[in-house]
Amino acid sequence: MTRLVLVGGGRMGEALVGGLLSSGWASPDGLAVVEVAAERREALASRFPGVLVTSGIEGAGPVGGAVVAVKPADVPDACTALRLAAPGRVLSIAAGVPTARLEAALGSGPAVVRAMPNTAALVGAGAAAIAAGASAGEDDLAWAESILGAVGTVVRVPERLLDAVTGLSGSGPAYVFLVAEALIEAGVLAGLSRPTSAALATQTILGAARMLTESGDAPEVLRGGVTSPGGTTAAGLRELERAGVRSAFLDAVMAATERSRQLGG
């Protein structure tokens, strides 16, 4: 039978396999993972019984589609191997590698879709954007969307905007983690024990995120709902604005976007 082959069995590849299986997108015998590291192969084979885990693409059998989930420096070797396997479609989640470069390495056969996911895919709550290569059509985008949709939310953008996606959602988890660190330290400074502060800060971020996704209200509406005139939240927000926190986030996203452009060039 033809398989979806994931070239690269790192954390993101592992997350995709888990998501595809748990969502029913594929059965174990419909997936294969190509991973060069023996230790990772053993770990993947143990976690996903029935999924073919192999050291080379030649051991994967007939390939219907493929996901390139390797580091950017390893993309040429991955594409060379895939070119011989002749998949009909290729989804790449390799950071900073444009579709034109992928298409040149893969040859004229497969339709190519490029994606920028983020690390929250590891817990099934990822945010990803996809962009079509020169020969990718609606069916190819829907195929890629269904794969990444098994581990989170997917949006479509022109490829020129994937650097902005990198700056926002690709790097975004680190921004949130930094906010969490700061809130925990602030709670300790205010007199809470570190475990108590960590529990409250973490749940506060989780609860706020759920309100954003489930209430249907815009963030400014939600913020207004917890900000009483002259109250404690208003006092805290005034300090954040005075410190330029809003501008700092704008600058962070733009800096990460520009760095993504440089790396992709």
Buried (B, 14 or more C-beta within 10 A) or exposed (E): EEBBBBBBBBEBBBBBBBBBBEBEBBEBEBBBBBBBEEEBBEBBBEEBEEBBBBEEBEEBBEBBBBBBBBEBEBBBEBBEBBBEBEBBBBBBBBBBBBBEBBBEBBEEBBBBBBBBBBBBBBEBBBBBBBBBBEBBEEEBBEBBBEBBBBBBBBEBBEBEBBBBBBBBBBBBBEBEEEBBEEBBEEBBEEEBEEEEBBBBBEEEBEEBEEBEEEEEEEEEEBEEEEBEEEEEEEEEBEEEEEEEBEEEBEEBBEEBBEBBBEEBE
